[in-house]
Amino acid sequence: MVSNKIVKADPSQYVKVIDGVTRRSVVYGEKTLLCEFKLEKGAVIPMHTHPHEQTGFLVSGKILFTVDGKEYQMNPGDSWCVLGDVEHKVEVLEDSFLVEVFSPVREEFIAKD
């Protein structure tokens, strides 16, 4: 059972996803998971899909986001919602920091104790 949570920032919790991409799963509840991503210029998150809805906000940097075959240059303050099972990828144009929420919870993103 999931309970209420308060989580303090801990930079040691970042994990490498692929070259140039690190993720910190910040906090999760019964239906959502909040993550931070640090992306290095030149990194590419290849085209992929997953059943989770993905809502995000670009805090800093610049990325080229391809969603369902359409390209979008994203700048700080831009946001998105990608529905489940929709193909998407990211090309990192500048070092970037973004925050995303996934629903339902991506169990594979949760650290197992």
Number of C-alpha atoms within 10 A of each C-alpha: 4 8 8 8 9 8 8 8 9 9 8 7 12 17 15 12 12 13 12 16 20 17 20 23 20 21 16 24 15 12 11 17 21 21 19 19 20 18 27 19 16 13 18 19 17 13 14 12 14 13 13 18 17 20 16 18 19 20 16 17 20 22 25 17 19 17 19 13 12 8 13 12 14 19 17 15 11 14 15 14 14 17 17 15 13 17 16 19 17 20 19 22 18 17 16 20 21 21 19 19 23 22 19 17 18 18 10 7 16 14 10 6 3
